[in-house]
Amino acid sequence: MNTYRVPLKKPKPDIQRFLNAMSGKKVPDRTPMVEYLIDDAIMKPILENMMHRQWVDTSDKDEYMGGQMDMFAESLEIVNAWLDNQIAFWYHMGYDFIRVEVSLPLPAVAHVIKDTAKGNEDHNRAWQGLNQGPITNWEDFEKYPWPTVSEQDFYIHRYICNHLPEGMGFISCHAGGVYEHASRLMGYEGLCVNLYDNPDLVKAVSDKLGELIFEYNKHLLELDGLVSIFQGEDFGFKTQTLLSPDDIRKYYLPWHKKYAELIHEKGKVYYLHSCGKIDVIMGDLIDDIGIDGKHSFQDSVQTVVEAKQLYGNKICLLGGIDVDKLARWDTVNLRKYVRGVIDACVPGGRFAVGAGNSVPSYIPIDNYLTMLDEALK
């Protein structure tokens, strides 16, 4: 017997309530919920066992960032059924929006292994290593199969917007930011070496990606139903930024400023997901670029409670439930921890509760449900 509040039989999403809460215009009576990404391994058992829907598998593209679905390998029947499940999940789990992201086809080098998460062994996990990427010199840059942005890249976005349940909004972005794709195409070590040996090549690769994502954003902003671009761009790790702050400011932050300006001109908001310790550039992100919200927190770097105290009068803080605790703690202690975070961050608004990063395949289902159950009190 299901003892959790979710899935909700009669959800009442209110995207305007969410946006008002995130802007600080109104403090809601219940904190909104947010997620950046939710793994299929979490969605599948909930959709099948709790919502009694039929799961639909799609193909993976392991050479693309995040193993993006190969739209051209699927029938529209499969794609539409997959999208219907996405919509049903976000709707009945109590969110005010649906968030789905897709990358342009930007082949890069990735390590691929079988997932070890229980129930997801038939699927792969992919991550970027330190090794050399496909672009090492100017000849590689010229020969690389750079994609173009076209309307066919936005089928899933249009489908979701055309099937949004009443009260819901759509949040998306280009999967992977300028720096993330540059570090994949050049390899992290190759990128770092070329910052010294061939900075013009780094700039050319970064600017090419920046222009593609800018064009991609222009298409996204034409969608009725889109309320925010929530961009991922992991600038840091546990102890510092992945590149020097000056190099981040030189090559990558100008593109984020262009994105924020474009998005704000359209009356939408710009949220940024960035992992790791990036406090050294937070002033740039808030005061110069003008991000409206920050996502990704881990307690070993900076808790969301600490971030709320530092930045909560300027931007909203999204998520914050430490993924390590979400993965390992028992539900009793996890519930207490989630309640403590909510109680500390709700005053003044500008906070939505959710995982500190994504909800990966190895999170116990009961722990994910416990987090939502506590948030819906």
RAGI-V267274 format. One record per run of one state. SS is the DSSP state (alpha for helix, beta for strand, coil for the rest). FROM is the first residue (numbers start at 1). LEN is the number of residues. If there is no record, write none. Layout:
[[SS & FROM & LEN] [SS & FROM & LEN]]
This chain:
[[coil & 1 & 14] [alpha & 15 & 9] [coil & 24 & 8] [beta & 32 & 2] [coil & 34 & 4] [beta & 38 & 1] [coil & 39 & 1] [alpha & 40 & 11] [coil & 51 & 10] [beta & 61 & 1] [coil & 62 & 6] [beta & 68 & 1] [coil & 69 & 2] [alpha & 71 & 3] [coil & 74 & 2] [alpha & 76 & 17] [coil & 93 & 4] [beta & 97 & 3] [coil & 100 & 2] [beta & 102 & 1] [coil & 103 & 8] [beta & 111 & 4] [coil & 115 & 9] [beta & 124 & 4] [coil & 128 & 10] [alpha & 138 & 6] [coil & 144 & 7] [alpha & 151 & 12] [coil & 163 & 6] [beta & 169 & 4] [coil & 173 & 1] [beta & 174 & 1] [coil & 175 & 3] [alpha & 178 & 8] [coil & 186 & 2] [alpha & 188 & 10] [coil & 198 & 1] [alpha & 199 & 22] [coil & 221 & 5] [beta & 226 & 7] [coil & 233 & 3] [beta & 236 & 1] [coil & 237 & 4] [beta & 241 & 1] [coil & 242 & 3] [alpha & 245 & 7] [coil & 252 & 1] [alpha & 253 & 13] [coil & 266 & 3] [beta & 269 & 5] [coil & 274 & 5] [alpha & 279 & 11] [coil & 290 & 3] [beta & 293 & 3] [coil & 296 & 2] [beta & 298 & 1] [coil & 299 & 3] [beta & 302 & 1] [coil & 303 & 1] [alpha & 304 & 8] [coil & 312 & 4] [beta & 316 & 3] [coil & 319 & 2] [beta & 321 & 1] [coil & 322 & 1] [alpha & 323 & 6] [coil & 329 & 2] [alpha & 331 & 16] [coil & 347 & 4] [beta & 351 & 3] [coil & 354 & 1] [beta & 355 & 1] [coil & 356 & 3] [beta & 359 & 1] [coil & 360 & 5] [alpha & 365 & 11] [coil & 376 & 2]]
